[in-house]
Amino acid sequence: MLTNNQASDIFSRLKKFSNADEIEVFFYGGRTALTRFANNTIHQNVAEESIAISVRTVFGGRTARATTNKVDEDSLQRVVQASESLARVQQPDPDLLSMPGPADAGPALSVPSRYFERTAAITPEARAEAVDKIVAAAKKHKLTTAGIFSTGDMVEGIFNSRGLSHWHRQTSSEISITMLAADSSGWQKANSPDVGNLDAGALAAIAAEKAATSAAPRELAAGKYTVILEPAAVLDMAGFMFWDFGGLAILDQRSFLTNRVGTRLFGENINIEDDVAHPLQSGSPFDGEGVRRQRVALLENGVVKRLVYARASAAKMEKSEHRQNVGPIAPTGHGFALPNEMGEAPLNLVFAPPRDPKTVQQMIASTERGVLVTRLWYIREVDPYEKILTGMTRDGTFYVENGQVKYGVRNFRFNESLIHMLSHVEEMGTPVRASGEESFDMVVPPMKVRDFNFTEVTKF
């Protein structure tokens, strides 16, 4: 595993090979391992250790990047030469800023450690024991299971010729389970830097119950329903809007928040911030340029309050005609590694808890007629400005009547606006760290939403 001191030494060697005005080196990689299972048996166990060294150089407003995974002298010299050769033939970028120094990195948040020794030390045998619990749950219900159990020990660091340096190490663990019956399925997924937070048996029991209780699904007519969305379903819908909270997206006029910052766009019960220091979040406390991530209140009582900024986007917004309508302007530590076309985005999203949180069971109990949704998939954007999404339910969709889950139903296709959805939230639960398949992990609650638009019924 590459250490901070070793990376610093590599950076010193790279600098000696460079003739550029400025040089930046981004390190990322580590150890990952994965146990994959299907048909109630483990069929793959793999492990990998790798490190990537990404070198960016600058010549008079021209910049480019080259990457290697080798640390011998010849390879380090070649990657610097490749970066410099590419940089010299680029068109000058009038918005390119000098690399940040330590004074430009911003204040540091108090971020909890995300490295856990028991995660880093987990063995293939320990993962196999967890899979054994999952398979036992499948056999108990006469189901077939498939999924993965992965773990990792990762590093990320950045050094530049202006004296900035940051280093971050964290562990990761993830379990994803699908339970299959003849005509139904169930699913659960969870991840955490601390493998002790993952309970394979409990996840398997929930997935198995969903598959068993949704067997022989009935067809329910398409239409507008009250829906109870479990956290994974909320996450995969909500994730489609957060790329629009970047300053560059507003400057490029590709954000659905264009001319909407400062307005109430969602229900008054919707409050969201980006907070890398939240105890349920993960990831490094600095961005792709080495600027420290700041806590940013994105939505307050349904009002779009703030955007996130990379350094260049903030500088450009200050000079823009749009600056009067976008709230406070300053680098927030959300930029991607340069060069890039996206600018920035909030990646540590946290929904605030409601005043009166409800459990999923309480939401079901208060529903006269509705649909319980485990998760969504195959989601695509139909209308970028109104944020209309289309996709499908899967792995546990149920009809709810008079406060009870009655039976499993065939899956739906939906066409639903995120703006409409987050303006019609009747109840929410306590936010949890959730994982889906269409978006990045975030801290989200389950939601009860009225008038969710199902447009078609599938045959499964």
Salt bridges, closest charged atoms under 4 A:
ASP9 OD2 - ARG13 NH1 3.61
GLU24 OE1 - ARG56 NH2 3.13
GLU24 OE2 - ARG65 NH2 2.83
GLU49 OE1 - ARG31 NE 3.16
GLU73 OE2 - ARG13 NE 2.69
ASP95 OD2 - LYS316 NZ 3.57
ASP104 OD2 - ARG162 NH1 3.34
ASP153 OD2 - ARG31 NH1 3.89
ASP153 OD2 - ARG169 NH2 2.66
GLU174 OE2 - LYS189 NZ 3.88
ASP194 OD1 - ARG118 NE 2.74
GLU219 OE1 - ARG410 NH1 3.39
GLU230 OE2 - LYS210 NZ 2.78
ASP244 OD1 - LYS387 NZ 3.31
ASP252 OD2 - ARG254 NE 3.17
ASP274 OD2 - HIS334 NE2 2.61
ASP275 OD2 - ARG295 NE 3.13
GLU289 OE1 - ARG311 NH1 3.14
GLU318 OE1 - ARG323 NH2 2.76
GLU321 OE2 - HIS322 NE2 3.82
ASP356 OD2 - LYS358 NZ 3.10
GLU381 OE2 - LYS387 NZ 2.50
GLU386 OE2 - ARG260 NH2 3.15
ASP395 OD2 - ARG375 NH2 2.82
ASP395 OD2 - ARG394 NE 2.85
GLU416 OE2 - HIS420 ND1 2.74
GLU426 OE2 - ARG450 NH1 3.96
GLU437 OE1 - LYS189 NZ 3.58
GLU438 OE1 - ARG380 NH1 3.94
ASP441 OD2 - ARG433 NH2 3.42
